[in-house]
Amino acid sequence: MYHQSNSRLLNNNQSFLPDNPAGSFFYFFAMQRKIVSNRNAFLFLLIILFSNGYSQTNYFNKRYELTSFSAWDFSTTVIEIPDGYVVLGETGGEYNWRTNSLIKIDLLGNIEWIKTIGDTISEWSIGYPGSLIKAVGPFYYSAGLHRSYTSDWVHDRGLLIKYNADFDTLWSREYGEISEPYDTAYIFRNLKQTSDGGVIITGVRYPHDAMNASAYMIKTDSSGNKQWDKTFTNLSGDTQGFSVIQTSDGGFAIGAFQYYHVPPPNETGDPIVIKTDSLGNLQWVRNLGGDLMDTQAMVSNSNDGSILVLSAFSYLILNEDDCAKRIHITKITNNNTILIDRFYNNTPYLLYPENISCNQDGTIIAAGTAGTNFTEYPHMAGWIFKLNTNGDSLWFREYNLVSQNMSSNVFYDAIQTSDNGYLGCGYVNPVYPDTGTQDVWLVKVDSMGCESPSFCWVNSPEPIIALPAGQLQVWPNPAKEMFTITGFKATSNHCILEIYDLYGRKALEQQIAQGNEIVLIDCAGWPPGLYTARISLNGKIIGPVKIILQ
């Protein structure tokens, strides 16, 4: 294993979005000097600002290449430290061998150092969002996978690394089989520090000669010594752990995915929550999925001691590869009582919720990626979604750096920062005419999710929450190729949707089958402009609602 440092940041032409001078601490006070000519008055202003807790928000939207080998790079986790941020990333590295990277970023988004952990004879991979954490004292932990190649297979071990305050490796521990034959894989995806100073980790245990994987959890002390582990083999299907928390009752909760081996188009998978006691013994399992292919569950602690869960719920089959989905956020008590169970957005293509957390004031922040056009190779945008403690939408923003149709802007994680803003991390993957290779991507925004004081994604649709009866909602709006209409329930087969253009001409009339609550409209090829939609149900009119087509 080697541990090396280097540093490389793309120039402004490559990053596509130059630094905003208004995001600078010094720019603010330069403006004050133009206004306040008297030095004493200026000093008085400084005292007033700082005594009132003034905190300047920094903004940036940048991409970072981690090696000089033009390899792919990505990141899944970001944390804040006193003088900046540290990102956990992964790169193809030399000869395309996977290696771990820790990237120190200053408050303005500039790289200060990169530390790489890996070698050229094996693979070192990082975990899912939340796989780098701050521990008590000047220590940090990360979790992932170390893979070696054997003569007839691979040897996969769960990886735990502990760092000092400067992010130098103190030790690394591997968990799994220690002697041949290596017929079982151990993969770590997420970890938390426990109340006794140890570490709890979740992931997957996968016997190579068996069809199904099993969710896995291991508890260690602060030195990485295993205290106990649990493999949840009694759950049906292929079950994998993606996130873990210690719950307020001293037990643990795993956010997992349960996949059932059914041939397409009937294959399905569900987000599940696995709740255990303090020793990892199973207490209950909650399935949050539907009949179609959903996504994994990601869990977080709520400020009221409950379990927050983020996933995506599929409500309509689009093709053999994807379903239209909605963001699904649930709050569950330790004894398996649902407190909040809400659905947001109707995304007709490629929705990937990735992480959820609770802010200091109890508000909720979630992050992920979604397609923005319905094509074989859609453009992907990262998103951050903020909700209040009751699960009501506060704002929803989408973010891009590479902008062409087939380019991808992917978010895995977003955190609240000490200036009350947010920092999202992931990667960008450009497709011509966007240039460069796949790079780590960071976006720093303010408390409203805006990328600068004068630039905010005001056209991003706000997510749909539970609707009063008789009100229709459209998402996305404005729309380009497809949109969904909700806010009704077809209680009989006498349910008709009508859409009219600006001149009152009927653009569409469609019967809605009994029981449906959502209708998906393909508007590709419709002339741009203003449309109105209404639904006739048993002789009563619901709506109308306005739709803008771009």
NUSEBA-668399 format. One line per 8 residues: for each residue x, y, z of C-alpha. Coordinates in steps of 0.1 Angstrom, whole numbers. Each point is the difference from the previous one (the first is absolute). Example, Ala and Ser with C-alpha at 12.3 -4.5 7.8 and 13.67 -1.06 7.14 Angstrom:
2
123 -45 78 | 14 34 -7
***
This chain:
550
0 0 0 | 13 34 -8 | -12 34 13 | 11 29 -22 | -10 37 -4 | -4 21 -30 | -22 28 -12 | -16 9 -33
-30 23 -6 | -15 7 -35 | 4 35 -12 | -30 23 -5 | -5 -9 -36 | -3 -36 9 | -22 6 30 | -26 18 -22
-11 23 28 | 25 26 12 | 2 10 36 | -26 26 11 | 18 29 16 | -31 8 20 | 5 -32 19 | 33 13 15
4 13 35 | 23 27 -12 | -23 11 -28 | -27 8 26 | 23 23 20 | 14 16 -32 | -36 10 -8 | -4 14 36
31 22 -5 | -16 16 -30 | -30 9 21 | 16 9 33 | 28 25 -4 | 5 6 37 | 24 -26 14 | -16 1 34
-35 -6 -14 | 14 -29 -20 | 15 -16 31 | -33 5 18 | -18 -18 -28 | 24 -29 4 | -7 -2 37 | -38 1 -6
1 -27 -27 | 21 -25 20 | -19 7 33 | -32 -10 -18 | 15 -33 -12 | 6 11 -36 | 11 -29 -21 | 10 5 -37
-12 -27 -23 | 25 -13 -25 | -12 -13 -34 | 17 -23 -25 | -8 -26 -27 | 31 -18 -10 | 14 -33 -13 | 33 -16 11
23 -25 -17 | 17 -21 26 | 29 -15 -20 | 22 8 -30 | -11 -32 -18 | -32 14 -15 | -19 -27 19 | -36 1 12
-6 15 34 | -31 3 23 | -9 7 36 | -28 -12 23 | 6 18 33 | 10 34 12 | 5 13 36 | 8 34 14
31 7 21 | 9 33 17 | 19 15 -30 | -18 -16 -29 | -13 -33 -12 | 13 -35 -6 | -14 -22 -28 | 2 -38 -3
5 -9 -36 | 12 -28 -23 | 20 1 -31 | 12 -24 -28 | 35 10 8 | 30 -14 -17 | -7 -30 -23 | -37 5 9
4 -17 34 | -26 14 24 | 14 21 29 | -15 20 28 | 6 38 2 | -5 25 27 | -2 36 -13 | 4 30 22
-20 30 -13 | 3 35 14 | -31 22 7 | 1 14 -36 | 2 -34 -16 | 37 -2 -8 | 19 -32 5 | 26 1 28
12 -36 -2 | -10 -34 -13 | 10 -32 19 | -3 -33 -18 | -3 -35 15 | 6 -29 -23 | 24 -20 -20 | 4 -14 -35
-8 -37 7 | -34 3 16 | -32 21 1 | -8 25 28 | -36 12 -2 | -21 24 21 | -34 -5 15 | -33 18 -5
-9 34 13 | 10 2 37 | 30 -21 -4 | 24 26 15 | -8 12 35 | 14 23 27 | 6 -19 33 | 3 12 36
35 16 4 | 22 10 -30 | -8 -32 -19 | -19 -11 -31 | -12 -33 -15 | -8 -12 -35 | -15 -33 -13 | 2 -17 -33
13 -31 -18 | 34 -15 -6 | 1 -25 -29 | 28 -23 -10 | 0 -23 -30 | 6 -38 4 | 7 -26 -26 | -37 -9 -3
-20 28 16 | 3 31 22 | 6 6 37 | -23 28 13 | 5 13 35 | -18 27 18 | 24 30 7 | 1 23 30
26 27 2 | 7 24 29 | 17 34 -5 | 15 27 22 | -9 37 0 | 22 5 -31 | -17 -30 -18 | 32 -21 1
-8 -37 3 | 3 -13 36 | -10 -35 -10 | -21 -20 -23 | -20 -32 8 | -15 -26 -24 | -29 -23 8 | -9 -32 -18
16 -33 -8 | 37 -3 9 | 8 -33 -17 | -9 -17 -33 | -23 -9 -15 | -13 36 -2 | -37 -8 -7 | -18 28 18
2 38 -7 | -3 26 27 | -7 36 -11 | -3 30 23 | -22 29 -10 | -8 23 30 | 11 5 36 | -7 21 32
18 4 32 | -19 -15 30 | -7 14 34 | 28 -21 16 | 26 14 -24 | 0 -30 -24 | -12 -3 -36 | -31 -17 -15
3 -9 -37 | -25 -14 -25 | 4 -15 -35 | -5 -34 -16 | 12 -36 4 | -1 -18 -33 | 8 -38 -3 | 13 -6 -35
-17 -33 -3 | -34 13 11 | -26 21 -19 | -9 24 28 | 21 26 19 | -8 8 36 | 0 33 19 | 30 1 24
8 20 31 | 32 0 20 | 8 18 33 | 36 9 9 | 18 18 28 | 19 33 -7 | 31 -21 -10 | -19 -20 -26
-2 -32 20 | -32 -19 -9 | -24 -3 30 | -28 -17 -19 | -16 -3 -35 | -34 -10 -14 | -9 -14 -34 | -38 3 -7
-4 -32 -19 | -37 -5 10 | -12 28 -23 | -13 -11 -34 | 16 10 -33 | 33 17 -5 | 4 25 30 | 28 26 2
7 26 27 | 6 36 -12 | -1 22 31 | 0 -5 38 | -7 21 31 | -1 -6 37 | -35 7 11 | -11 20 30
-9 -32 20 | 36 -12 -3 | -8 -25 -29 | 8 4 -37 | -18 5 -32 | 12 -10 -35 | -13 15 -32 | 0 -28 -25
-12 -12 -34 | -18 -33 -5 | 1 -14 -36 | -21 -29 -12 | 13 -21 -28 | -30 1 -23 | 5 2 -38 | -7 34 -17
-24 17 -4 | -13 -12 34 | 32 4 20 | -3 21 31 | 20 13 29 | -9 19 31 | 15 24 25 | 0 -16 35
9 11 35 | 16 -27 23 | -3 9 37 | 22 -18 26 | 7 2 37 | 34 11 14 | 16 -34 -8 | -13 -1 -36
-29 -24 7 | -28 5 -24 | -31 18 14 | -20 9 -31 | 2 6 -38 | -21 27 -17 | -5 -3 -38 | -6 34 -16
-3 -11 -36 | -28 -7 -25 | -6 -24 -28 | 27 14 -23 | 38 5 1 | 7 26 27 | 34 11 14 | 20 -7 32
-9 16 33 | 24 26 16 | -5 6 37 | 8 29 23 | -8 11 36 | -28 24 4 | 2 27 27 | -30 -15 18
17 -34 4 | -17 -16 -29 | 14 -16 -32 | 0 20 -32 | -1 -20 -32 | 6 11 -36 | -8 -21 -31 | -17 2 -34
-34 -15 -7 | -8 -12 -35 | -36 6 -12 | 0 -7 -37 | 20 -22 -24 | 16 20 -28 | 21 -27 -17 | 19 -31 9
28 20 16 | -18 27 21 | -31 11 18 | -14 34 7 | 8 7 37 | -8 23 29 | 22 11 29 | -12 -19 31
8 12 35 | -11 -19 31 | 4 5 37 | -2 -30 22 | 2 -4 38 | 22 -26 17 | -30 -22 5 | -9 0 -37
-28 26 0 | -2 22 -31 | -1 37 8 | 6 15 -35 | -5 -18 -33 | 0 24 -29 | 7 1 -37 | 14 29 -20
6 8 -36 | -11 -22 -29 | 32 -7 -19 | -7 -18 -33 | 36 -10 -4 | 31 -11 20 | -5 12 36 | 28 -10 24
-4 12 36 | 34 -5 17 | 2 14 35 | -20 17 28 | 9 18 32 | -15 22 27 | 12 36 4 | 7 15 34
-34 17 1 | -18 -32 -9 | -6 7 -36 | 8 -27 -25 | 24 0 -29 | 0 -27 -28 | 22 -3 -31 | 1 -20 -32
-2 1 -38 | -28 0 -26 | -3 0 -38 | -11 32 -15 | -11 -13 -35 | -17 -32 -10 | 24 -15 -26 | 22 -31 -2
29 20 14 | -16 28 22 | 18 29 15 | 5 -5 37 | -1 27 26 | 8 -1 37 | -26 12 25 | -3 11 36
-34 0 17 | -8 17 34 | -30 -8 21 | -13 12 34 | -3 -23 30 | -35 -10 -11 | 12 -11 -35 | -14 31 -18
20 12 -30 | 21 31 6 | 19 0 -33 | 14 -23 -27 | 29 10 -22 | 18 -16 -29 | 37 5 -8 | 21 -4 -31
36 7 -11 | 2 -20 -33 | -30 10 -20 | -4 -20 -32 | -28 -25 -5 | 19 -33 8 | 23 15 27 | -6 -10 36
1 21 32 | -3 -25 29 | -5 7 37 | 6 -26 27 | 2 22 31 | -10 34 13 | 8 14 35 | -9 32 18
30 22 6 | 8 23 29 | -10 31 -20 | -35 -16 -3 | 6 -8 -36 | 3 -34 -17 | 27 -19 -17 | -8 -27 -25
25 -25 -14 | 1 -27 -28 | 14 1 -35 | -5 14 -34 | 4 -22 -31 | 2 21 -32 | -11 -11 -34 | 11 20 -31
-1 29 -5 | 5 2 38 | 37 -8 5 | 22 -18 25 | -2 -33 18 | -23 -11 29 | 10 22 29 | -9 6 37
-26 28 2 | -9 24 29 | -27 26 2 | -1 25 29 | -33 19 4 | -17 22 26 | -28 -8 24 | -26 3 -28
19 -23 -23 | 10 29 -23 | 34 -1 -18 | 6 38 5 | -19 30 14 | -13 7 -35 | -4 -35 -14 | -24 -25 12
-18 -29 -17 | -34 17 2 | -13 -20 -29 | 6 -33 18 | -34 -15 9 | -8 -2 37 | -8 -36 10 | -37 -9 3
-12 -8 35 | -33 -14 11 | -27 20 -18 | -34 12 11 | -29 -16 -18 | -10 17 -33 | 34 15 -8 | 21 -12 -29
38 2 0 | 24 -3 -30 | 37 -11 1 | 23 11 -15 | -14 34 -9 | 13 14 -23 | 2 -33 -19 | 18 -11 -32
-7 -36 -9 | -21 -15 28 | -20 11 30 | -22 -16 27 | -33 12 14 | -10 -9 36 | -25 13 26 | -30 -22 -9
-12 -36 3 | -20 -17 -27 | -28 -15 21 | -17 -13 -31 | 6 -6 -37 | -18 33 -7 | 32 20 4 | 12 21 -30
31 21 -3 | -2 30 -24 | 29 23 -10 | -5 32 -20 | 25 24 -16 | 0 37 4 | -26 5 -27 | -25 -24 16
8 -28 -25 | -1 -35 15 | 35 -15 0 | -9 -33 17 | -30 -19 14 | 8 -32 19 | -20 -24 22 | 16 -8 33
-5 -35 14 | -18 -5 33 | 24 1 30 | 27 21 -16 | 13 31 18 | 27 10 -24 | 1 4 -38 | 32 3 -21
-3 21 -32 | 25 -2 -29 | 1 35 -14 | 29 -4 -23 | -7 18 -32 | -27 23 14 | 4 36 -8 | 16 21 28
-23 22 19 | -27 2 27 | -25 -29 5 | -27 -7 25 | -11 -34 13 | -31 -11 18 | -15 -33 11 | -37 -8 -2
-10 -26 26 | -36 -12 2 | -12 33 -14 | 21 22 23 | 30 20 -12 | 34 -1 18 | 23 28 -10 | 9 16 -22
38 2 3 | 24 19 -22 | 30 -17 -18 | 28 17 -17 | 18 -20 -28 | 34 11 -10
***
